[in-house]
Amino acid sequence: MLKLIRNLLPLLAVMFAFTASAQGVTWKSKVEPIEGNAYRVVLEATVPSGYHMYDLGPYEGGGPNPTVITFTPGEGVTLDGEVEPLDAPHRYFDQTYGMEIGTYEGTARFAQKVLLQADQGAVTAQLEWMICDDTSCMPPEDLEMQIGIPEGAAVAPAQDAQIDAAAAEAPATKDAAGKGSIWALIIEAILWGFAALLTPCVFPMVPMTVSYFLKGEGGPAMGRLRASLYGLFIVLLYTVPIAAIIVITRIVGGDAVTADIFNWLATHWLPNIIFFLVFMVFAASFFGAFEITMPSWMVNKTDSKADTKGLSGIFFLALTLVLVSFSCTGPIVGSVLIKSTSGEFWTPIITMLAFSVAFALPFTLFALFPSVLKKMPKSGGWLNSVKVVLGFIEVALGLKFLSVADQTYHWGLLDREIYLAIWIVVFSLMGLYLLGKIKFAHDSDMPYLGVGRLALAIIVFSFVVYLIPGMWGAPLKGLSGYLPPLTSQDFVLGANTAAAPAASSQSGIGKPKYSDFLHLPHGLEGFFDLKEAEAYAVKVNKPIFIDFTGHGCVNCREMEARVWSDPQVLEILRNDYVICALYADDKKELPESEWVTTDAGKVLKSLGKINSYYALKTYGVNAQPYYVLQGHDGKILVEPRGYDLDVAAFVQFLQSGVEAYRNSGN
């Protein structure tokens, strides 16, 4: 087993290698005598390979974050002039910002002239900077240095950071989580781990887990061991590769690895079609078409014991779970790993360990459950009935992956009404099977209908009745994360009358760019291009509600169905904001005139990549949903907000933005 895991580590490293390998900017200081009592304090920044740091600017009107160096003189020291760059930056016109900017690669030196009126003194240098590569920007960092004058003079420790010139030679880091406790991050990770179980791309693995462990061999002790190993493998597959990447990038450094691999896994047609086919194959196996067995070459030939094969199968089942869950857990994992690119070491590893333990615990319990079932008496073919029911569930939930690819690439194959029609048929057939009206090859005769089957049949048919109104546009809020958006449905009962208030609230909006294939929920009107939204916002004197969203974003659909649908939220969005939805995963290739070139010269051609690059570069986020309330000139009105189903809090968020906009004098 250890040999098997060791052989798979390179593959896992590639799968998880989506985080940048920056070690952080290293700052050094030295003091050079000029003449008399004049000295020059020189600061040297070493920028990691593959990254650039912006110059001193300043930049206005939505430009990048410039490097800011502020000197504060101590007693007996005065400043003479301003901070001056000793190295000329690389200057060029940046199409993203629409202005000329300057950047440094490798090293950058800055100097401040000071005058000393005592035997010795000190100055405090406060530094703020941000580094970027060709795909993303790291969160801004800061550092405070105490520098003795002349060189080697004793200095008092800084109030906020006891860092002297020697200590400044180490890479400067900052906790990406702010001043919060590590325990708060651990608790949050645990909660996310439990919540991930309910996401559409994770939940289908529950029946697959139960089905696999129903075939387990050995007594109760072996069942507990197998279940425990299953949970352990899940934890290791999440934590070990991430820890290895952090360690390797700490030691080796080097160029950044592409930062959007999770976006590829979550939205590209290839992995989603593969996941869809995997679930269909498992469903066919559950229905009795064939039996799924592990290939013989995967079994360790040096060990002929039966439990060796079982352990190999458990590992690959855990690997399948981790791979399939990427499209839902990827943004969560990505947010944790951002810390490692900001210089953190233990925090992302511990946080990921907490997440994976919480995520693996329910599956460990599900794996334990079949070992208990094995001790129960076999009553006919009830075990096969369980597999068949799980097969129906696999068919229904496996459609989610096909739907994501369909929405992202605008194929138009699986619109909401078609998706619902398939679900209605699948669950109707399940209900008929539970009633004994349908029989599969391996089913036993059922002389009578048990109470348990009847109860399940009632639940299933009640669910079918709940689905049917969705064919005419019922929101079905409880399934919002599983279904395609309502905007993909051709016929919605009463849609014309429902959309009238929205159309009149923003008259003159015209036909926004990309509105031929992108739409807002609940009859809302808005834009899908930020520049277009900004121009209209100036015209109508309103703030902008920026919605970073995605076709494959389950949480986005839940927010729209459960929070946006609230009458008070809709009223504020319609009347007080200009809405701009930026899809981070849309594969639509834009005309060449709309392509964006990153700082490193990489050309972004698709709408989704351009929006994703903007989100990373401007706000340092790569997960959706993410809501930004913006005033004129790119000014952020209040702290942006992510996924949160608290309607009252969201209303307060919107109202605070409106109030901040009015107080700003826009």
C-alpha positions as CSV (number, residue, x, y, z in Angstrom):
1,M,0.0,0.0,0.0
2,L,2.8,2.4,0.8
3,K,4.4,1.7,-2.5
4,L,1.1,2.3,-4.2
5,I,0.7,5.7,-2.5
6,R,4.3,6.6,-3.2
7,N,3.8,5.9,-6.9
8,L,0.7,8.1,-7.0
9,L,2.2,11.1,-5.3
10,P,3.6,12.6,-8.5
11,L,0.1,12.5,-10.0
12,L,-1.4,14.0,-6.9
13,A,1.2,16.7,-6.9
14,V,0.2,17.7,-10.4
15,M,-3.5,17.7,-9.5
16,F,-3.0,19.9,-6.5
17,A,-0.3,22.2,-8.0
18,F,-2.4,25.2,-8.5
19,T,-1.0,27.5,-6.0
20,A,1.8,30.0,-6.6
21,S,5.3,29.2,-5.5
22,A,6.2,32.6,-4.2
23,Q,8.3,32.8,-1.1
24,G,7.5,36.5,-0.4
25,V,9.5,39.6,-0.9
26,T,12.8,39.9,1.0
27,W,13.7,43.4,2.3
28,K,17.2,44.5,3.4
29,S,18.3,47.8,4.7
30,K,21.7,49.6,4.9
31,V,22.8,53.1,5.9
32,E,25.4,54.9,3.7
33,P,27.2,58.1,5.0
34,I,27.1,60.9,2.4
35,E,28.9,63.9,4.0
36,G,28.9,65.6,7.3
37,N,25.8,64.6,9.2
38,A,23.9,63.4,6.1
39,Y,23.2,59.8,5.5
40,R,21.3,57.7,3.0
41,V,19.0,54.9,4.1
42,V,18.8,52.3,1.3
43,L,16.1,49.6,1.2
44,E,16.5,46.7,-1.2
45,A,13.6,44.4,-2.2
46,T,14.2,41.0,-3.7
47,V,11.1,39.9,-5.7
48,P,10.7,36.1,-6.1
49,S,11.2,34.7,-9.6
50,G,8.1,34.9,-11.8
51,Y,6.6,37.8,-10.0
52,H,6.7,41.6,-10.3
53,M,6.2,44.4,-7.8
54,Y,4.7,47.7,-8.7
55,D,6.7,50.9,-8.4
56,L,5.9,53.9,-6.2
57,G,3.1,55.2,-8.5
58,P,0.9,56.9,-7.5
59,Y,-2.0,55.4,-9.5
60,E,-5.5,56.9,-9.5
61,G,-8.7,55.8,-11.1
62,G,-8.5,52.1,-10.5
63,G,-4.8,51.5,-11.0
64,P,-2.7,48.8,-9.3
65,N,-1.5,48.9,-5.7
66,P,1.8,50.8,-5.8
67,T,4.6,50.2,-3.4
68,V,4.4,52.6,-0.5
69,I,7.4,53.5,1.7
70,T,6.9,55.9,4.6
71,F,9.8,57.0,6.8
72,T,9.2,58.3,10.3
73,P,12.2,59.9,12.0
74,G,13.1,59.2,15.6
75,E,14.6,61.7,18.1
76,G,17.7,63.5,16.7
77,V,16.9,62.6,13.0
78,T,15.2,64.7,10.3
79,L,14.2,63.6,6.8
80,D,15.7,65.4,3.8
81,G,13.5,65.1,0.7
82,E,11.3,62.3,-0.4
83,V,11.8,58.6,-1.1
84,E,13.6,58.1,-4.4
85,P,13.9,54.9,-6.5
86,L,17.5,54.0,-7.3
87,D,16.5,51.5,-10.0
88,A,14.3,52.5,-13.0
89,P,11.2,50.4,-13.2
90,H,10.0,48.6,-16.4
91,R,7.3,50.9,-17.7
92,Y,4.5,49.9,-20.2
93,F,0.9,50.6,-21.0
94,D,-1.3,48.0,-19.2
95,Q,-4.5,47.3,-21.0
96,T,-6.2,46.0,-17.9
97,Y,-5.8,49.2,-16.0
98,G,-5.9,51.5,-19.1
99,M,-2.8,53.4,-18.0
100,E,1.0,53.3,-18.0
101,I,2.4,51.5,-15.0
102,G,5.8,50.6,-13.7
103,T,7.0,47.2,-12.3
104,Y,10.1,45.7,-10.8
105,E,11.4,42.2,-11.2
106,G,14.3,40.6,-9.4
107,T,15.5,43.5,-7.2
108,A,14.4,47.1,-6.5
109,R,16.2,49.7,-4.4
110,F,14.8,52.8,-2.8
111,A,16.6,55.6,-0.8
112,Q,15.7,58.2,1.8
113,K,18.2,61.0,2.7
114,V,18.3,61.8,6.5
115,L,20.2,64.3,8.7
116,L,21.5,63.3,12.0
117,Q,21.6,66.0,14.8
118,A,22.8,63.6,17.6
119,D,25.5,61.0,18.1
120,Q,23.0,58.3,16.9
121,G,19.3,57.9,16.1
122,A,16.8,55.8,14.2
123,V,14.1,55.9,11.6
124,T,11.0,53.7,11.2
125,A,10.3,52.5,7.7
126,Q,6.8,51.4,7.0
127,L,6.5,49.3,3.8
128,E,3.4,48.2,1.8
129,W,3.6,46.3,-1.4
130,M,1.9,43.7,-3.6
131,I,3.4,41.2,-6.1
132,C,1.7,39.5,-9.1
133,D,2.5,36.9,-11.7
134,D,0.8,36.3,-15.0
135,T,-2.3,34.8,-13.5
136,S,-2.9,36.3,-10.1
137,C,-1.9,38.8,-7.5
138,M,-1.0,38.0,-3.9
139,P,-2.8,39.9,-1.1
140,P,-1.0,43.2,-0.3
141,E,1.6,42.8,2.5
142,D,3.2,45.3,4.9
143,L,6.3,45.4,7.1
144,E,7.7,47.8,9.7
145,M,11.5,48.1,10.1
146,Q,13.5,50.0,12.7
147,I,16.8,51.2,11.2
148,G,19.7,52.6,13.3
149,I,21.7,55.6,12.2
150,P,24.6,55.3,11.7
151,E,24.9,51.7,10.7
152,G,24.8,49.4,13.8
153,A,23.3,52.0,16.1
154,A,21.1,50.7,18.8
155,V,17.3,51.1,18.1
156,A,14.2,50.8,20.2
157,P,11.8,48.1,19.2
158,A,8.9,49.2,17.0
159,Q,5.5,49.2,18.6
160,D,3.8,46.9,16.2
161,A,6.7,44.8,14.9
162,Q,10.0,44.2,16.5
163,I,12.0,43.9,13.3
164,D,15.5,45.3,13.0
165,A,17.7,45.5,9.9
166,A,19.2,42.0,10.4
167,A,15.8,40.4,10.9
168,A,14.5,42.1,7.8
169,E,16.7,39.9,5.7
170,A,14.1,37.1,6.2
171,P,11.1,37.0,3.9
172,A,8.4,39.4,5.2
173,T,5.1,37.7,5.7
174,K,1.7,38.6,6.9
175,D,-1.2,36.4,8.1
176,A,-3.7,36.4,5.3
177,A,-6.4,35.9,7.8
178,G,-5.7,39.1,9.6
179,K,-5.4,39.2,13.3
180,G,-7.9,36.4,13.9
181,S,-7.1,33.3,15.9
182,I,-6.0,30.1,14.3
183,W,-8.8,28.4,16.2
184,A,-11.3,30.6,14.4
185,L,-9.9,29.3,11.1
186,I,-9.9,25.7,12.3
187,I,-13.6,26.0,13.4
188,E,-14.5,27.6,10.1
189,A,-12.7,24.8,8.2
190,I,-14.5,22.1,10.2
191,L,-17.9,23.7,9.4
192,W,-17.0,23.9,5.7
193,G,-16.0,20.3,5.8
194,F,-19.4,19.2,7.2
195,A,-21.2,21.5,4.8
196,A,-19.4,20.1,1.8
197,L,-21.1,16.8,2.3
198,L,-24.4,18.4,1.2
199,T,-23.1,19.8,-2.1
200,P,-24.3,18.2,-5.3
201,C,-21.0,16.9,-6.5
202,V,-20.1,15.3,-3.1
203,F,-23.4,13.9,-2.0
204,P,-23.5,11.3,-4.9
205,M,-20.5,9.6,-3.3
206,V,-22.6,8.7,-0.3
207,P,-24.5,5.9,-2.1
208,M,-21.4,4.8,-3.9
209,T,-19.6,4.5,-0.5
210,V,-22.4,2.5,1.0
211,S,-22.7,0.2,-2.0
212,Y,-18.9,-0.5,-2.0
213,F,-18.7,-1.4,1.7
214,L,-21.7,-3.6,1.4
215,K,-19.4,-6.1,-0.4
216,G,-16.8,-6.0,2.4
217,E,-15.4,-9.2,3.7
218,G,-14.2,-10.2,7.2
219,G,-15.7,-9.8,10.6
220,P,-16.7,-6.6,12.5
221,A,-13.1,-5.8,13.4
222,M,-12.1,-5.9,9.7
223,G,-15.1,-3.7,8.9
224,R,-14.1,-1.1,11.4
225,L,-10.5,-1.2,10.1
226,R,-11.6,-0.8,6.5
227,A,-13.9,2.1,7.4
228,S,-11.1,3.8,9.4
229,L,-8.6,3.4,6.6
230,Y,-11.2,4.9,4.2
231,G,-11.4,8.0,6.3
232,L,-7.6,8.2,6.8
233,F,-7.0,8.0,3.0
234,I,-9.4,10.9,2.4
235,V,-7.6,13.0,5.0
236,L,-4.2,12.1,3.6
237,L,-5.2,12.8,0.0
238,Y,-6.3,16.3,0.9
239,T,-3.6,17.2,3.4
240,V,-0.3,15.4,2.3
241,P,-0.1,16.8,-1.3
242,I,-0.9,20.3,-0.1
243,A,1.7,20.1,2.7
244,A,4.2,18.7,0.2
245,I,3.6,21.5,-2.3
246,I,4.0,24.1,0.5
247,V,7.3,22.5,1.6
248,I,8.6,22.2,-1.9
249,T,7.7,25.7,-2.9
250,R,9.3,26.9,0.3
251,I,12.5,25.1,-0.5
252,V,12.7,25.4,-4.3
253,G,10.7,28.5,-5.2
254,G,10.6,29.2,-8.8
255,D,7.9,30.2,-11.3
256,A,4.3,30.1,-10.4
257,V,2.1,27.2,-11.4
258,T,-1.2,28.1,-13.1
259,A,-3.7,29.4,-10.6
260,D,-6.9,28.4,-12.3
261,I,-6.6,24.6,-12.3
262,F,-9.6,24.4,-10.0
263,N,-11.6,26.5,-12.4
264,W,-10.7,24.0,-15.1
265,L,-11.7,21.0,-13.0
266,A,-15.0,22.6,-12.0
267,T,-16.1,23.9,-15.4
268,H,-14.2,22.4,-18.3
269,W,-16.2,20.0,-20.4
270,L,-13.6,17.2,-20.2
271,P,-13.6,16.5,-16.4
272,N,-17.3,17.1,-16.1
273,I,-18.1,14.7,-18.9
274,I,-15.8,12.1,-17.3
275,F,-17.5,12.5,-13.9
276,F,-20.9,12.2,-15.5
277,L,-19.9,9.0,-17.3
278,V,-18.4,7.6,-14.1
279,F,-21.7,8.0,-12.3
280,M,-23.7,6.5,-15.2
281,V,-21.4,3.5,-15.2
282,F,-21.8,3.0,-11.5
283,A,-25.6,3.4,-11.9
284,A,-25.6,0.7,-14.6
285,S,-23.6,-1.6,-12.3
286,F,-26.1,-1.0,-9.5
287,F,-28.9,-1.9,-11.9
288,G,-27.2,-5.2,-12.5
289,A,-25.7,-4.7,-15.9
290,F,-22.2,-5.8,-14.8
291,E,-20.1,-5.9,-11.6
292,I,-17.3,-3.4,-11.1
293,T,-14.1,-4.9,-9.9
294,M,-10.6,-3.4,-9.5
295,P,-8.2,-4.2,-12.3
296,S,-5.8,-7.0,-11.5
297,W,-2.7,-4.8,-12.2
298,M,-3.7,-2.5,-9.4
299,V,-3.3,-5.4,-6.9
300,N,0.0,-5.9,-5.2
301,K,1.3,-9.1,-6.6
302,T,3.6,-9.8,-3.7
303,D,0.7,-10.0,-1.3
304,S,-2.0,-12.6,-2.0
305,K,-4.1,-11.9,1.0
306,A,-7.7,-10.9,0.3
307,D,-7.5,-7.8,2.6
308,T,-4.6,-6.4,0.4
309,K,-6.9,-6.1,-2.5
310,G,-9.6,-4.6,-0.3
311,L,-7.2,-1.9,1.0
312,S,-6.2,-1.0,-2.6
313,G,-9.9,-0.7,-3.5
314,I,-10.5,1.5,-0.5
315,F,-7.7,3.8,-1.4
316,F,-9.0,4.2,-5.0
317,L,-12.5,4.8,-3.7
318,A,-11.1,7.6,-1.5
319,L,-9.2,9.0,-4.5
320,T,-12.4,9.0,-6.6
321,L,-14.1,10.9,-3.8
322,V,-11.4,13.5,-3.7
323,L,-11.3,13.9,-7.5
324,V,-15.1,14.1,-7.9
325,S,-15.5,16.6,-5.0
326,F,-13.1,19.1,-6.6
327,S,-15.8,21.0,-8.4
328,C,-17.5,21.8,-5.0
329,T,-14.6,21.8,-2.6
330,G,-12.1,23.4,-4.9
331,P,-13.0,27.0,-4.1
332,I,-12.8,26.2,-0.3
333,V,-9.5,24.4,-0.7
334,G,-8.3,27.2,-3.0
335,S,-9.1,29.9,-0.4
336,V,-7.1,28.0,2.2
337,L,-4.1,27.6,0.0
338,I,-4.0,31.3,-0.8
339,K,-2.4,31.5,2.7
340,S,0.6,29.5,1.5
341,T,1.3,32.0,-1.3
342,S,1.3,34.8,1.3
343,G,4.2,33.2,3.2
344,E,2.1,31.1,5.6
345,F,3.4,27.6,6.4
346,W,1.6,25.8,9.2
347,T,-1.7,27.7,8.9
348,P,-2.8,26.2,5.6
349,I,-1.7,22.8,6.5
350,I,-3.5,22.8,9.8
351,T,-6.6,24.4,8.3
352,M,-6.7,21.8,5.5
353,L,-6.2,19.0,8.0
354,A,-9.3,20.3,10.0
355,F,-11.3,20.5,6.8
356,S,-10.4,17.1,5.6
357,V,-11.1,15.4,9.0
358,A,-14.5,16.9,9.1
359,F,-15.2,16.1,5.5
360,A,-14.0,12.5,5.9
361,L,-15.9,11.8,9.2
362,P,-19.4,11.3,7.7
363,F,-18.0,9.0,5.0
364,T,-16.2,7.0,7.6
365,L,-19.5,6.5,9.4
366,F,-21.2,5.6,6.1
367,A,-18.5,3.0,5.6
368,L,-19.0,1.6,9.1
369,F,-22.8,1.3,8.5
370,P,-22.6,-1.6,6.0
371,S,-20.4,-3.6,8.4
372,V,-23.4,-3.4,10.8
373,L,-25.8,-4.3,8.1
374,K,-23.8,-7.5,7.4
375,K,-24.8,-8.9,10.8
376,M,-28.5,-8.4,10.1
377,P,-30.4,-11.4,8.6
378,K,-30.8,-11.3,4.8
379,S,-34.4,-11.1,3.9
380,G,-34.7,-12.0,0.3
381,G,-33.0,-9.6,-2.1
382,W,-33.2,-6.5,0.0
383,L,-29.5,-5.9,-0.4
384,N,-29.9,-5.8,-4.2
385,S,-32.9,-3.4,-3.8
386,V,-30.7,-1.0,-1.9
387,K,-28.2,-1.1,-4.8
388,V,-31.0,-0.5,-7.4
389,V,-32.3,2.5,-5.4
390,L,-28.8,3.9,-5.2
391,G,-28.6,3.5,-9.0
392,F,-31.6,5.7,-9.5
393,I,-30.0,8.3,-7.2
394,E,-26.7,8.1,-9.1
395,V,-28.5,8.8,-12.5
396,A,-30.2,11.8,-11.0
397,L,-27.3,13.4,-9.3
398,G,-24.8,12.5,-12.0
399,L,-26.6,14.9,-14.3
400,K,-25.2,17.8,-12.4
401,F,-21.8,17.4,-14.1
402,L,-23.3,17.3,-17.5
403,S,-25.4,20.4,-16.6
404,V,-22.2,22.3,-15.6
405,A,-20.5,21.7,-18.9
406,D,-23.7,22.5,-20.8
407,Q,-24.2,25.8,-19.0
408,T,-20.5,26.8,-19.2
409,Y,-20.2,26.2,-23.0
410,H,-23.8,27.2,-23.9
411,W,-24.6,23.9,-25.6
412,G,-28.3,24.2,-24.8
413,L,-28.6,20.4,-24.3
414,L,-29.8,20.2,-20.8
415,D,-32.0,23.2,-20.0
416,R,-33.9,23.4,-16.8
417,E,-37.1,21.8,-18.1
418,I,-35.2,18.9,-19.7
419,Y,-33.2,18.4,-16.5
420,L,-36.5,18.4,-14.5
421,A,-38.2,16.1,-16.9
422,I,-35.4,13.5,-16.5
423,W,-35.6,13.8,-12.7
424,I,-39.3,13.4,-12.7
425,V,-39.0,10.2,-14.8
426,V,-36.1,8.8,-12.8
427,F,-37.8,9.3,-9.4
428,S,-41.2,8.1,-10.8
429,L,-39.4,4.9,-11.9
430,M,-37.8,4.6,-8.4
431,G,-41.2,4.9,-6.8
432,L,-42.7,2.2,-9.1
433,Y,-39.7,0.0,-8.3
434,L,-40.3,0.4,-4.5
435,L,-43.9,-0.6,-5.1
436,G,-42.8,-3.7,-6.9
437,K,-44.1,-2.7,-10.3
438,I,-40.6,-2.8,-11.9
439,K,-38.2,-5.8,-11.4
440,F,-34.5,-6.1,-12.3
441,A,-32.5,-9.2,-13.2
442,H,-31.1,-9.9,-9.7
443,D,-34.2,-9.0,-7.7
444,S,-36.0,-11.6,-5.6
445,D,-39.8,-12.1,-5.7
446,M,-41.7,-9.8,-3.5
447,P,-44.9,-11.5,-2.3
448,Y,-46.1,-8.4,-0.4
449,L,-45.3,-4.7,0.1
450,G,-43.5,-3.9,3.3
451,V,-44.1,-0.9,5.4
452,G,-40.6,0.4,4.8
453,R,-41.0,0.2,1.1
454,L,-44.3,1.9,1.2
455,A,-43.0,4.8,3.3
456,L,-40.1,5.3,0.9
457,A,-42.5,5.2,-2.1
458,I,-44.6,7.9,-0.5
459,I,-41.6,10.0,0.0
460,V,-40.4,9.5,-3.5
461,F,-43.7,10.3,-5.1
462,S,-44.2,13.3,-2.9
463,F,-40.8,14.5,-4.2
464,V,-42.0,14.0,-7.8
465,V,-45.1,16.0,-7.1
466,Y,-42.9,18.8,-5.7
467,L,-40.8,18.7,-8.9
468,I,-43.7,18.9,-11.4
469,P,-44.5,22.7,-10.9
470,G,-40.9,23.4,-11.8
471,M,-41.8,22.5,-15.4
472,W,-43.8,25.8,-15.4
473,G,-41.2,27.8,-13.6
474,A,-41.7,27.2,-9.9
475,P,-38.5,28.2,-8.2
476,L,-38.0,24.9,-6.2
477,K,-35.7,26.7,-3.8
478,G,-34.8,23.5,-2.0
479,L,-33.0,22.3,-5.1
480,S,-31.6,25.5,-6.4
481,G,-28.0,24.3,-6.2
482,Y,-28.8,21.1,-8.1
483,L,-30.8,22.5,-11.0
484,P,-29.8,24.6,-14.0
485,P,-30.8,28.3,-13.5
486,L,-34.3,29.4,-14.2
487,T,-33.1,31.6,-17.0
488,S,-32.4,28.5,-19.1
489,Q,-36.0,27.5,-19.0
490,D,-38.0,28.3,-22.2
491,F,-41.4,28.7,-20.6
492,V,-42.1,30.2,-17.2
493,L,-45.7,30.7,-16.3
494,G,-46.4,34.5,-15.7
495,A,-42.9,35.5,-16.8
496,N,-44.1,38.5,-18.8
497,T,-46.0,40.1,-15.9
498,A,-43.2,39.3,-13.4
499,A,-40.6,40.9,-15.5
500,A,-42.5,44.2,-16.1
501,P,-41.4,45.9,-12.9
502,A,-37.8,45.1,-13.5
503,A,-37.9,46.4,-17.1
504,S,-39.4,49.7,-16.0
505,S,-37.0,50.2,-13.1
506,Q,-34.0,50.6,-15.4
507,S,-35.5,52.0,-18.5
508,G,-33.0,52.8,-21.2
509,I,-30.6,50.0,-20.3
510,G,-30.8,48.8,-23.8
511,K,-29.3,45.4,-24.8
512,P,-26.2,44.9,-22.7
513,K,-23.1,43.2,-24.0
514,Y,-23.1,39.4,-23.7
515,S,-26.9,39.5,-22.8
516,D,-27.6,37.2,-25.8
517,F,-26.2,34.2,-23.8
518,L,-26.0,35.5,-20.2
519,H,-29.0,36.4,-18.0
520,L,-29.8,37.6,-14.5
521,P,-32.3,35.8,-12.2
522,H,-35.7,37.0,-11.1
523,G,-36.3,39.2,-14.1
524,L,-33.6,41.6,-13.0
525,E,-31.8,43.8,-15.6
526,G,-28.2,44.5,-15.5
527,F,-24.8,44.2,-17.3
528,F,-22.2,41.5,-17.8
529,D,-19.3,43.9,-18.6
530,L,-17.9,46.2,-15.9
531,K,-17.0,49.1,-18.0
532,E,-20.5,49.2,-19.5
533,A,-22.0,49.0,-16.0
534,E,-19.8,51.8,-14.7
535,A,-20.8,54.1,-17.6
536,Y,-24.5,53.5,-16.9
537,A,-24.0,53.9,-13.2
538,V,-22.6,57.4,-13.7
539,K,-25.5,58.2,-16.0
540,V,-28.2,57.2,-13.5
541,N,-26.1,58.1,-10.4
542,K,-26.3,54.7,-8.7
543,P,-23.7,52.4,-7.1
544,I,-22.8,49.1,-8.8
545,F,-23.6,45.7,-7.4
546,I,-20.8,43.4,-8.8
547,D,-21.6,39.8,-8.7
548,F,-18.6,37.5,-9.3
549,T,-20.5,34.3,-10.2
550,G,-20.1,31.2,-12.4
551,H,-22.2,28.7,-14.3
552,G,-20.8,25.8,-12.2
553,C,-21.2,27.7,-8.9
554,V,-23.6,25.8,-6.7
555,N,-23.5,28.4,-3.9
556,C,-24.3,31.2,-6.5
557,R,-27.5,29.5,-7.5
558,E,-28.4,29.0,-3.8
559,M,-27.8,32.6,-3.0
560,E,-30.0,33.7,-6.0
561,A,-32.8,31.3,-5.1
562,R,-32.8,31.8,-1.3
563,V,-31.5,35.3,-0.8
564,W,-31.9,37.3,-4.0
565,S,-35.6,36.1,-4.2
566,D,-36.5,37.9,-1.0
567,P,-38.8,40.8,-1.8
568,Q,-36.7,43.3,0.1
569,V,-33.5,42.2,-1.6
570,L,-35.1,42.4,-5.0
571,E,-36.5,45.8,-4.4
572,I,-33.1,47.2,-3.4
573,L,-31.3,45.5,-6.3
574,R,-33.9,46.8,-8.8
575,N,-34.2,50.4,-7.5
576,D,-30.9,51.3,-5.8
577,Y,-28.1,49.5,-7.8
578,V,-26.8,48.9,-11.2
579,I,-26.2,45.1,-11.3
580,C,-23.1,43.7,-13.1
581,A,-22.7,39.9,-13.1
582,L,-19.1,38.8,-14.0
583,Y,-19.0,35.1,-14.9
584,A,-15.6,33.6,-13.9
585,D,-16.0,30.3,-15.8
586,D,-17.7,31.2,-19.1
587,K,-15.8,29.7,-22.0
588,K,-17.1,32.2,-24.6
589,E,-14.1,33.4,-26.7
590,L,-14.2,37.1,-27.2
591,P,-13.2,39.1,-30.3
592,E,-9.5,39.9,-30.4
593,S,-10.2,43.6,-29.6
594,E,-11.5,42.5,-26.2
595,W,-8.6,40.2,-25.2
596,V,-6.6,41.0,-22.1
597,T,-2.9,40.7,-21.7
598,T,-1.6,40.0,-18.2
599,D,1.4,41.7,-16.7
600,A,3.6,38.8,-17.8
601,G,2.3,38.9,-21.4
602,K,-0.2,36.1,-21.3
603,V,-3.2,36.7,-23.5
604,L,-6.6,35.9,-22.0
605,K,-9.2,35.2,-24.7
606,S,-12.3,33.9,-22.9
607,L,-14.8,35.9,-21.0
608,G,-14.4,33.7,-17.9
609,K,-10.6,33.9,-17.7
610,I,-10.7,37.7,-18.1
611,N,-13.3,38.1,-15.3
612,S,-11.4,35.6,-13.1
613,Y,-8.1,37.5,-13.7
614,Y,-9.8,40.7,-12.7
615,A,-11.2,39.2,-9.5
616,L,-7.8,37.8,-8.5
617,K,-5.8,40.9,-9.5
618,T,-8.2,43.4,-7.9
619,Y,-9.6,41.6,-4.9
620,G,-7.4,38.6,-4.4
621,V,-10.3,36.1,-4.6
622,N,-10.8,33.0,-6.8
623,A,-14.1,31.7,-5.3
624,Q,-17.7,32.5,-6.1
625,P,-20.0,34.0,-5.2
626,Y,-18.3,37.3,-4.2
627,Y,-20.3,40.5,-4.0
628,V,-18.7,43.9,-4.3
629,L,-20.5,47.2,-3.8
630,Q,-18.7,49.9,-5.9
631,G,-19.1,53.6,-6.2
632,H,-17.6,55.9,-8.8
633,D,-14.0,55.5,-9.9
634,G,-13.8,52.0,-8.6
635,K,-14.3,53.0,-4.9
636,I,-15.3,50.1,-2.7
637,L,-18.2,51.2,-0.5
638,V,-18.3,48.5,2.2
639,E,-16.5,45.3,2.9
640,P,-17.3,42.8,0.1
641,R,-19.3,39.7,1.0
642,G,-19.3,36.0,0.0
643,Y,-21.7,33.1,0.4
644,D,-24.1,33.7,3.3
645,L,-27.8,32.7,3.3
646,D,-28.7,35.2,6.1
647,V,-31.2,37.3,4.3
648,A,-31.3,40.0,6.9
649,A,-27.5,40.4,6.9
650,F,-27.6,40.6,3.1
651,V,-30.2,43.4,3.2
652,Q,-28.1,45.2,5.7
653,F,-25.1,44.8,3.4
654,L,-27.0,46.3,0.5
655,Q,-28.4,49.2,2.6
656,S,-25.0,50.0,4.0
657,G,-23.6,50.3,0.5
658,V,-26.4,52.7,-0.5
659,E,-25.8,54.8,2.6
660,A,-22.0,54.8,2.0
661,Y,-22.6,55.9,-1.6
662,R,-24.8,58.8,-0.6
663,N,-22.3,59.9,2.1
664,S,-19.4,59.8,-0.3
665,G,-21.0,62.7,-2.3
666,N,-21.3,60.7,-5.6
